[in-house]
């Protein structure tokens, strides 16, 4: 039996299709409406120093994470529709 290298964490969400101008603070503000966040990571390009357009958001509970997915997948931020799912 083969075990997957990466295990899904139902409390950690992938957030894609972010504008390159969206800040960590904006992501934190939007997602904190759905529960207590334990971590927010906006991925930054090392060479340019700007956002790569993706983030990872971790909630305290799986229920909070699921509520955020249902509410924010397709939600428009800075002119772009977010892609939100379990990381």
ChimeraX commands (.cxc) that place a marker at each C-alpha (Angstrom):
marker #1 position 0.00,0.00,0.00 radius 0.5
marker #1 position 1.47,3.33,-1.10 radius 0.5
marker #1 position 1.14,6.31,1.19 radius 0.5
marker #1 position 0.76,9.81,-0.27 radius 0.5
marker #1 position 3.81,12.00,0.29 radius 0.5
marker #1 position 1.66,15.00,1.26 radius 0.5
marker #1 position -1.17,14.67,3.72 radius 0.5
marker #1 position -4.17,16.98,3.37 radius 0.5
marker #1 position -4.75,19.28,6.30 radius 0.5
marker #1 position -8.45,20.19,6.22 radius 0.5
marker #1 position -7.72,23.34,8.25 radius 0.5
marker #1 position -5.13,24.69,5.77 radius 0.5
marker #1 position -6.45,26.37,2.64 radius 0.5
marker #1 position -4.84,27.22,-0.67 radius 0.5
marker #1 position -5.85,30.64,-1.99 radius 0.5
marker #1 position -5.11,31.24,-5.65 radius 0.5
marker #1 position -5.71,33.85,-8.34 radius 0.5
marker #1 position -4.79,36.71,-6.03 radius 0.5
marker #1 position -3.84,40.02,-7.58 radius 0.5
marker #1 position -0.10,40.72,-7.36 radius 0.5
marker #1 position -1.13,43.86,-5.42 radius 0.5
marker #1 position -3.07,41.96,-2.72 radius 0.5
marker #1 position -1.29,42.15,0.64 radius 0.5
marker #1 position -1.01,39.64,3.47 radius 0.5
marker #1 position -3.08,42.03,5.61 radius 0.5
marker #1 position -5.89,41.99,3.02 radius 0.5
marker #1 position -5.93,38.18,2.92 radius 0.5
marker #1 position -5.90,38.02,6.72 radius 0.5
marker #1 position -8.74,40.55,6.99 radius 0.5
marker #1 position -10.97,38.72,4.51 radius 0.5
marker #1 position -10.45,35.23,5.92 radius 0.5
marker #1 position -10.59,36.19,9.61 radius 0.5
marker #1 position -14.30,36.90,9.16 radius 0.5
marker #1 position -14.84,33.12,9.02 radius 0.5
marker #1 position -12.91,32.08,12.12 radius 0.5
marker #1 position -9.68,32.20,14.07 radius 0.5
marker #1 position -6.57,32.10,11.89 radius 0.5
marker #1 position -3.45,30.33,13.11 radius 0.5
marker #1 position -1.30,31.23,10.07 radius 0.5
marker #1 position -1.41,33.34,6.90 radius 0.5
marker #1 position 1.38,33.02,4.33 radius 0.5
marker #1 position 1.42,35.14,1.18 radius 0.5
marker #1 position 3.94,33.60,-1.21 radius 0.5
marker #1 position 6.50,36.14,-2.45 radius 0.5
marker #1 position 8.79,35.77,-5.47 radius 0.5
marker #1 position 12.42,35.95,-4.27 radius 0.5
marker #1 position 13.69,37.67,-7.40 radius 0.5
marker #1 position 11.07,40.38,-7.85 radius 0.5
marker #1 position 9.94,40.71,-4.23 radius 0.5
marker #1 position 6.29,40.76,-5.27 radius 0.5
marker #1 position 3.44,38.35,-4.63 radius 0.5
marker #1 position 3.18,35.20,-6.73 radius 0.5
marker #1 position -0.61,35.47,-6.49 radius 0.5
marker #1 position -1.09,32.62,-4.01 radius 0.5
marker #1 position -1.43,32.28,-0.26 radius 0.5
marker #1 position -2.00,29.64,2.39 radius 0.5
marker #1 position -4.42,30.30,5.25 radius 0.5
marker #1 position -4.74,28.00,8.27 radius 0.5
marker #1 position -7.79,28.05,10.54 radius 0.5
marker #1 position -8.17,26.83,14.10 radius 0.5
marker #1 position -10.91,24.35,13.11 radius 0.5
marker #1 position -11.93,22.37,10.06 radius 0.5
marker #1 position -15.46,23.83,10.28 radius 0.5
marker #1 position -14.13,27.39,10.01 radius 0.5
marker #1 position -11.99,26.43,7.02 radius 0.5
marker #1 position -14.97,24.80,5.28 radius 0.5
marker #1 position -17.11,27.91,5.89 radius 0.5
marker #1 position -14.39,30.06,4.30 radius 0.5
marker #1 position -14.18,27.78,1.25 radius 0.5
marker #1 position -17.94,27.94,0.74 radius 0.5
marker #1 position -18.07,31.72,1.15 radius 0.5
marker #1 position -14.89,32.82,-0.60 radius 0.5
marker #1 position -14.30,30.45,-3.53 radius 0.5
marker #1 position -15.13,32.70,-6.49 radius 0.5
marker #1 position -15.25,35.84,-4.29 radius 0.5
marker #1 position -13.78,38.89,-6.04 radius 0.5
marker #1 position -10.80,40.64,-4.43 radius 0.5
marker #1 position -8.85,43.38,-6.21 radius 0.5
marker #1 position -10.63,42.54,-9.47 radius 0.5
marker #1 position -9.83,38.79,-9.40 radius 0.5
marker #1 position -12.01,35.82,-8.46 radius 0.5
marker #1 position -10.36,33.79,-5.70 radius 0.5
marker #1 position -9.75,30.06,-5.94 radius 0.5
marker #1 position -10.06,28.62,-2.44 radius 0.5
marker #1 position -9.72,24.93,-1.54 radius 0.5
marker #1 position -8.02,22.59,0.91 radius 0.5
marker #1 position -4.22,22.79,0.56 radius 0.5
marker link #1:1,2 radius 0.2
marker link #1:2,3 radius 0.2
marker link #1:3,4 radius 0.2
marker link #1:4,5 radius 0.2
marker link #1:5,6 radius 0.2
marker link #1:6,7 radius 0.2
marker link #1:7,8 radius 0.2
marker link #1:8,9 radius 0.2
marker link #1:9,10 radius 0.2
marker link #1:10,11 radius 0.2
marker link #1:11,12 radius 0.2
marker link #1:12,13 radius 0.2
marker link #1:13,14 radius 0.2
marker link #1:14,15 radius 0.2
marker link #1:15,16 radius 0.2
marker link #1:16,17 radius 0.2
marker link #1:17,18 radius 0.2
marker link #1:18,19 radius 0.2
marker link #1:19,20 radius 0.2
marker link #1:20,21 radius 0.2
marker link #1:21,22 radius 0.2
marker link #1:22,23 radius 0.2
marker link #1:23,24 radius 0.2
marker link #1:24,25 radius 0.2
marker link #1:25,26 radius 0.2
marker link #1:26,27 radius 0.2
marker link #1:27,28 radius 0.2
marker link #1:28,29 radius 0.2
marker link #1:29,30 radius 0.2
marker link #1:30,31 radius 0.2
marker link #1:31,32 radius 0.2
marker link #1:32,33 radius 0.2
marker link #1:33,34 radius 0.2
marker link #1:34,35 radius 0.2
marker link #1:35,36 radius 0.2
marker link #1:36,37 radius 0.2
marker link #1:37,38 radius 0.2
marker link #1:38,39 radius 0.2
marker link #1:39,40 radius 0.2
marker link #1:40,41 radius 0.2
marker link #1:41,42 radius 0.2
marker link #1:42,43 radius 0.2
marker link #1:43,44 radius 0.2
marker link #1:44,45 radius 0.2
marker link #1:45,46 radius 0.2
marker link #1:46,47 radius 0.2
marker link #1:47,48 radius 0.2
marker link #1:48,49 radius 0.2
marker link #1:49,50 radius 0.2
marker link #1:50,51 radius 0.2
marker link #1:51,52 radius 0.2
marker link #1:52,53 radius 0.2
marker link #1:53,54 radius 0.2
marker link #1:54,55 radius 0.2
marker link #1:55,56 radius 0.2
marker link #1:56,57 radius 0.2
marker link #1:57,58 radius 0.2
marker link #1:58,59 radius 0.2
marker link #1:59,60 radius 0.2
marker link #1:60,61 radius 0.2
marker link #1:61,62 radius 0.2
marker link #1:62,63 radius 0.2
marker link #1:63,64 radius 0.2
marker link #1:64,65 radius 0.2
marker link #1:65,66 radius 0.2
marker link #1:66,67 radius 0.2
marker link #1:67,68 radius 0.2
marker link #1:68,69 radius 0.2
marker link #1:69,70 radius 0.2
marker link #1:70,71 radius 0.2
marker link #1:71,72 radius 0.2
marker link #1:72,73 radius 0.2
marker link #1:73,74 radius 0.2
marker link #1:74,75 radius 0.2
marker link #1:75,76 radius 0.2
marker link #1:76,77 radius 0.2
marker link #1:77,78 radius 0.2
marker link #1:78,79 radius 0.2
marker link #1:79,80 radius 0.2
marker link #1:80,81 radius 0.2
marker link #1:81,82 radius 0.2
marker link #1:82,83 radius 0.2
marker link #1:83,84 radius 0.2
marker link #1:84,85 radius 0.2
marker link #1:85,86 radius 0.2
marker link #1:86,87 radius 0.2
view
